[in-house]
């Protein structure tokens, strides 16, 4: 009997202990749940803040893109302006060079070393070397600047001009046919037409 009572007493005490433990566990669980809910709330706030930051970041990137495009457009525009300025400067330099050369060659014509036909032919021979060299330089520069289509047209034009120059010089020299001045007249007319052609190519084909 005493053992039963003791057993009951032990069982009851164990029950009380279990109940107490259960209550404690429930309290701990509740306490643990509260921080969890608080933590969840804080996580939600962090998520919202992160989303806002992400939106701000996207907005900044979107705003930066037009600026980059504007810088690229500005760079391209500056490159085009530099190219145009270079071409314009080259034209001015050529015109100045041609004018200076013409003044110098006119002076050579006016003051040969003597009045003989041979001396005048010598002068015209020197003029031919000078002006034909300038004509070739201008033509080579135009080959670099013009488009393939434009250059094809210029080649055809130049071939036609060479035929015209030679025929015109030949016709002019025939009035001295058989005389010492025939060859002199031929080279002189050829030089005059070459001088005009140099100015014409620079004026018509180089960029303004």
Secondary structure, 3 states (H helix, E strand, C coil): CHHHHHHHHHHHHHHHHHHHHHHHHHHHHHHHHHHHHHHHHHHHHHHHHHHHHHHHHHHHHHHHHHHHHHHHHHHHHHHHHHHHHHHHHHHHHHHHHHHHHHHHHHHHHHCCCCCCHHHHHHHHHHHHHHHHHHHHHHHHHHHHHCCHHHHHHHHHHHHHHHHHHHHHHHHHHHHHCCCCHHHHHHHHHHHHHHHHHHHHHHHHHCCC
